[in-house]
């Protein structure tokens, strides 16, 4: 599990949202959400904004978490404990 995925899952759990419900509220497919969380696909800025809205967090904080995950492994997310969002 990537650092970014841990953050997404923790924020969803705090709001009592399943990953499927989070995807629905963000207007993306469940598979796309999983791909984003695993850094299999580089998400569009719009996707970050929609996820942030669904989680009630700042888009910049969510984006920063994603960038840190990518930079930590030089181009791909690495498994790690989640930092604070």
N, C-alpha and C positions, 0 to 999 in steps of 0.2 A: 504494500500500500504506500502511495506517495505521501509526502508531507501535505501537498495540496488536497489530496483526497481526504486525509485525516481532518483537515480544517473544514472542508465541505461537510463531511459526515457529522462532525461535532456540532457545527452550526445548525444543521438540519435536525439533529437529535434534540438540541436545546429548544427548538421550535416545534418539536414533536411532528416532524415531517419525514416521511419515507423518501428514499431517493426517487421513487416513481412520482410522488406528489411534488417534490422539488422540481423535477424535470417538467412536469405539467405546468406548474406555476411560472416557470421560467420560459415556457413556450418552446421547449426543445424535447427531442425524443430521449427516452431513458438511455438508449445506447449511446447517443451523443454525449450525454452527461457522463457516462462511465468512461468514454474515450477521452473527454476533457480531463477528468479526474486522474486518469492514468497517464496523461500527457501523450496519448497516442495520436491526438490531433491538436493542432494549434488552434485554439478558439478565436473567434472574432471578438473585437471589443464589445460589440452588441451582446454577445453571449455573457461576458463578464457583467455587464450592466444588468441584464435580465436575472442572472443568478444572484447578484447582490441585492436587487429589489426583492426577490423571493425570500432571501435570507435576512433582509433588513439590516444589511451591513453596507459600508461605504465601498463603492466599486474600486476605488484606488487601493484600499486595503486588500481586497480580494486579488486584484491584479498584482500587487506587490508580493503577495504570498506565492502566486503562481511563478512569477519571475525568479524569486529566490529559489524555488524548487528546481527550475530549469537551470539556473546558473550553478547551483550546487553540484550538478552532475555534468556540466558542460554540454547542454543540449537536450537533456532528458531529465525527467523528474526522478529523484532517488527516494527510496523508502527512508523515512525518518520520523521522529516524533513531531507532532504538530506544534508550532509556535502559537503565540497568542495572536488573535485577529483583532 
